[in-house]
Structures are given as structure tokens and as C-alpha cells.
Amino acid sequence: MKYVFFVSLFFCALCLQGCFDSNDNKKTKSKYTLVSGWGIQEVATVPFDSLTVIDPFILADEATRTYYMTGSGGILWKSTDLQNWKGPFGYIEIDTTSWMGSNPMIWAPELHYYKGNYYCITTFTNTDIVVDTVPERCDVLRRGTHILIADRAEGPYRPMNDNLYLQEDWSTLDGTLWEEDGIPYLVYNHDWMQLVDGAIKYVPLTADLSGTTGESVLLFSASDAPWPREMQSIGELTFGMSLGGYVSDGPFLFRTGTGRLGMLWSSWSSHRYAQGVAYSATGRLAGPWIQQEEPLLDQNTGHGMLFQTFEGKTLLSLHSQSLEENPGPRKPVLLEVDLSGDFLKIIGRYNP
């Protein structure tokens, strides 16, 4: 959940830098600008347990035998062993005259290698534009999920075009990529700040991921699961306010060793932020989706994704915040998991 406690970090920390394209040995001003990200600082090598990363996502790039970790705010870290990480680097370039605006907030970027290209699926928030007003809530800002492309894992990533993937007046975030029967899909979160009951939806994409080809379909709402808690009932504050509703966050799809289709997603539980799992009854994206009775993890830990190490271990990457520190830093965590059966099972903490 990316609203509570950490919003002020992003409003004060995004920086923009000009960039150039070469043309016949002459440097001409590019329309793209590097978003250097919040918390940008001098590049250094940092041990994993000293990192602070919100919504960590790790791409294990076979071509370079390097792990690339991204997080909300728009910075990138890289490592060859998961233990020592070099960064932070800026890696996203945008046209500041586009709908994203001159100083967008960046949420939950994911890096994917798909059919010969590297893609970054991320969310931009233009804080200067209000697209909706919901009674007894904050104004709904221009927030949309977009897909960028690069020819290297470390970027720079640029939008393929300015086409909107989702409706302009929807607040959408936490997009992820899934392919089924050769068709790529964008699976994303329709924000609880707009819907009150957050929803996970999907929409088919063009073959090159440059746009969508159909209408969005609802997979489930946050309140469909038994374990999420209504935000006011557990005393959680959002932007310092007590707002009612159910949060949905961070979908990520996977298959178990038996071919069962699962989805990681997060919400708020009796022990604050939590990592949940749902499984498709049909083994297909359209579901229906069967929610587990209890979260996979709670204790203020969530927004998970799965990746495989170069040695063949399957790891679950999440962020975790101490229950005692409020607010406090969100730290990346790695857990080894077993996917050999029908269910995702946690083996234990993985210490790089």
C-alpha cells in the first residue's frame, strides 16, 4: 500500500534532468527527460540489508547475469549476487509535455523481458490534474499505468507512444504482465481511493505491448477475500485521514509446479499490511478466483513478486516495515519458496 506514511517522500524528491540524442555527430535536444527519482544520491555499493526500497521488483536478466531491482520513486539498483547492490540509478525517461506532466510521481515499476525487448510497466501520477471527486475522500489525481520500452535491462526506458492504456478518468496502478494463449495482458489495480472497494482487473494488449485491444474485465474486488480489513475498522490513516474502504494492491501472477495459476496481491489485515494469494479455479486468467482464508504473510509485509535466481531458487521479494516504527523505512525482504505442488509455500528467509 503506497499511500500511507510515505507520500511526502515522493512529493519532495523527484528531480528531472535534460538529455540529448545524437544525430550526424550533432547533439540535439531530446523531448525526453530523465526522471532521476526520489532519494537519488551518489552511486555506491550497498549491502542488501541496508537498502530501503518500496514495492521492490527484481528482474534476473540472463543476458547480463545481473539482477535489477526497481521500486516506487523511480530508481534502479543492480547486483550480480543479490548481496551487494550498486546504485541508485535513474532509468526512466519521459516527455514532460505529455499527460504525465513535468514532475510525475512513480509507483511500483516492474521490469520484464518479453519477445526480445525490455519493458517497464509503471504508474505515473500527475499531481496537477484532478480527474474525479469522490464524496468524503481526497480528490482523485491523474494516475495511470503505462508501458515503456528499452533495448537494455538497465534502460533508459521510454514510452512507446502517448496512447493511454486505460481510461483517463480512472485511477489505476500496479500493472503487471501476463501472457495466455500467446496473448499478452495487462493486469492492474483500479484504486480503492476511487472505487472505495479496490479491484484487480485485466485488459488484453497488442502484440508489441504498445496499446490495449479490448475492454477491461473485473477479476475480483478486495472485499471478496475473507482476510482484508476495512480501513476505518482497523484505525489506518491515509494522507492523515480516516477513510473507509478496502485496499487492493500489487497483483503478480505465477504458476505452480502442477500448472495451477496463482496471483499474489496485497491489502490491509488485522496486523496491518499483508500479502495475500488467490488461485484461479479454471487455471485461466478470467478465473473465477478462489481467495485463501488467511494471508500468506502479514505483520506489515507485502507487495510481493516472484523470480528465479541464476542458481535455480525461486524467491519471493516483498517490502516490510516494522510494526513499532510508524512511520518507518520499508525494507526489501527475500524469502525462498516452494512451487512444486498446488500451493505456494514459504521455505524460509533467504539471506544473500
MOQUIJO-V788651 format. One record per pair of residues at least 4 apart in sequence whose ideal C-beta (glycine too) atoms are under 6 Angstrom apart, sorted by the first residue. I is the first residue (numbers start at 1). GAP is how many residues later the second one is. D is the distance in Angstrom with one decimal. If there is no record, write none. Layout:
i: {I;I}
gap: {GAP;GAP}
d: {D;D}
This chain:
i: {1;1;1;2;2;3;4;5;9;9;10;10;13;13;14;14;15;16;17;17;19;19;19;20;20;21;21;23;31;32;32;32;33;34;34;35;35;36;36;37;37;37;37;38;40;45;45;46;46;46;48;48;51;52;53;53;54;54;54;54;55;55;55;55;56;56;56;56;56;57;57;57;58;58;58;58;59;59;60;60;61;61;66;66;67;67;68;68;68;69;70;70;70;72;72;73;74;74;75;76;76;77;77;78;79;79;82;83;91;91;92;93;93;94;96;98;100;100;100;101;101;104;104;104;105;106;107;107;108;109;109;110;110;111;112;112;113;114;117;118;118;119;119;119;120;120;121;121;123;123;125;125;126;127;129;130;131;131;131;132;132;132;133;137;138;140;140;143;144;144;145;145;145;145;147;148;148;148;149;150;150;160;163;164;165;166;166;171;171;172;172;173;174;174;175;175;176;176;176;178;178;178;179;180;183;184;185;185;186;186;187;187;189;189;190;190;190;192;192;192;195;196;197;197;197;197;198;198;198;198;199;199;200;200;200;200;201;201;202;202;203;203;204;204;205;205;206;206;206;219;219;220;220;222;222;222;222;222;223;225;226;227;227;227;228;228;229;229;229;229;229;230;231;231;231;232;232;236;237;238;247;247;249;250;250;250;251;251;252;252;253;254;254;255;255;256;256;256;257;257;258;260;260;261;261;262;262;263;264;264;265;266;266;266;268;269;269;269;271;271;272;273;273;274;274;274;275;275;275;275;275;276;277;277;277;278;278;279;280;280;280;281;281;297;300;300;301;301;302;303;304;304;305;306;307;308;309;313;314;314;315;315;315;316;316;317;318;319;319;320;320;321;321;322;334;335;335;336;336;337;337;338;338;339}
gap: {246;248;272;70;105;235;234;322;4;29;28;95;25;26;24;89;21;17;17;19;11;13;15;7;10;7;9;5;64;61;63;126;63;56;59;39;57;4;54;36;37;38;53;35;48;39;41;4;5;39;35;304;281;277;18;279;17;18;265;276;16;17;53;248;13;15;261;263;276;13;53;248;9;11;249;259;9;52;7;247;5;92;12;14;12;15;10;43;85;8;6;39;41;35;36;33;18;32;13;13;15;8;10;8;5;6;270;269;64;65;65;63;65;6;6;64;4;24;26;25;27;20;21;22;20;16;16;66;66;11;13;11;66;9;7;65;5;5;32;32;35;28;30;90;28;37;26;54;22;50;16;18;16;14;13;9;9;11;38;8;37;62;6;106;101;31;54;28;22;28;20;27;30;43;62;9;10;11;11;5;7;50;48;4;47;4;6;20;23;16;18;16;15;76;11;13;11;75;76;7;9;75;5;105;21;21;17;19;17;19;15;64;11;59;5;9;11;6;53;55;4;49;24;25;26;49;24;48;49;50;19;22;19;20;48;51;15;17;15;83;9;13;9;10;4;7;4;5;7;68;70;4;69;6;24;25;26;45;23;66;67;42;67;68;18;39;4;5;39;40;41;16;5;12;14;10;12;32;5;5;20;21;17;15;16;53;12;14;12;53;10;8;52;4;6;4;83;86;82;83;84;19;82;19;22;15;17;15;13;40;11;9;36;37;5;5;26;29;27;28;28;27;29;21;24;28;20;21;22;27;29;19;15;19;67;11;13;11;4;7;9;7;9;4;21;23;17;19;16;16;12;14;12;10;8;6;4;23;23;25;19;21;35;19;21;17;15;11;13;11;13;7;9;6;16;11;15;11;14;7;9;7;9;5}
d: {5.5;5.4;5.6;5.8;5.6;5.0;5.7;3.7;5.9;5.6;5.4;4.7;3.1;6.0;5.8;5.4;4.5;5.0;4.7;5.7;5.2;5.9;5.3;4.5;5.8;5.9;4.5;5.3;5.0;4.1;6.0;5.7;5.2;5.0;5.2;5.0;4.8;4.6;3.9;5.1;3.7;3.7;5.5;3.9;5.9;5.3;5.0;5.1;5.9;5.3;5.7;5.1;5.6;4.4;3.9;4.7;5.2;4.3;5.7;4.8;5.3;4.6;4.2;4.8;5.7;5.2;5.1;5.7;4.1;5.1;4.7;5.4;5.5;4.9;5.0;5.2;4.7;4.0;5.5;5.2;5.3;4.2;5.5;5.7;4.8;5.9;5.2;5.8;5.2;4.6;5.4;4.4;6.0;5.0;5.5;6.0;5.3;3.8;3.8;4.7;4.5;4.3;3.7;5.5;6.0;4.6;3.8;3.8;3.5;5.7;5.3;4.7;4.9;5.3;4.3;4.9;4.5;4.4;5.9;3.8;5.7;4.2;5.9;5.7;4.1;5.9;4.0;5.2;4.9;5.5;3.7;4.7;5.8;5.6;4.9;5.0;5.6;5.8;5.6;4.6;5.3;5.7;5.7;5.9;4.3;4.1;5.3;4.5;5.0;4.1;5.6;4.4;4.1;5.7;3.8;4.4;5.5;5.2;4.6;3.8;5.7;5.9;5.6;5.8;5.8;5.0;4.9;4.6;5.9;5.7;6.0;4.9;3.8;5.1;5.2;3.8;5.6;5.3;5.3;4.7;4.4;4.5;5.0;5.8;5.4;5.5;4.8;3.9;4.4;5.3;5.7;5.3;4.2;5.0;5.4;4.2;5.1;5.6;5.4;4.9;5.5;4.7;5.1;5.3;5.7;4.4;5.0;5.6;5.3;5.5;4.6;5.0;6.0;5.3;5.8;4.4;5.5;3.3;4.9;4.9;5.8;4.1;4.8;5.8;5.1;4.9;4.5;6.0;5.3;3.2;5.7;4.8;4.7;5.8;5.6;5.1;4.7;5.4;5.6;6.0;4.9;4.5;4.8;4.8;5.2;5.8;5.4;5.0;5.7;5.8;5.8;4.5;5.0;5.1;3.8;5.9;4.1;5.3;4.5;3.8;5.5;5.6;5.6;5.0;5.3;3.8;5.7;4.7;5.6;5.7;5.9;6.0;4.7;6.0;5.7;5.4;4.7;5.9;6.0;5.0;4.8;5.3;4.1;5.9;4.8;4.2;5.7;4.9;4.4;4.5;5.3;5.2;5.2;5.9;5.8;4.4;4.9;5.9;5.4;4.1;5.3;5.9;5.3;4.2;5.0;5.9;5.0;4.9;6.0;4.7;5.5;5.5;3.7;5.2;6.0;3.8;5.4;4.8;4.1;5.2;4.2;4.8;4.7;3.9;3.9;5.5;5.9;4.8;4.3;4.1;5.0;4.8;5.2;5.0;6.0;4.5;4.9;5.1;5.9;5.1;5.8;5.1;5.5;4.9;4.8;5.4;5.5;4.2;5.9;5.7;5.3;4.3;5.4;5.7;6.0;5.4;4.5;5.8;5.3;5.7;5.1;6.0;5.6;4.4;5.0;5.9;5.1;4.3;5.8;5.6;4.8;5.5;4.8;5.2;4.2;5.4;5.9;4.3;4.5;5.7;5.5;4.4;5.6;5.9}
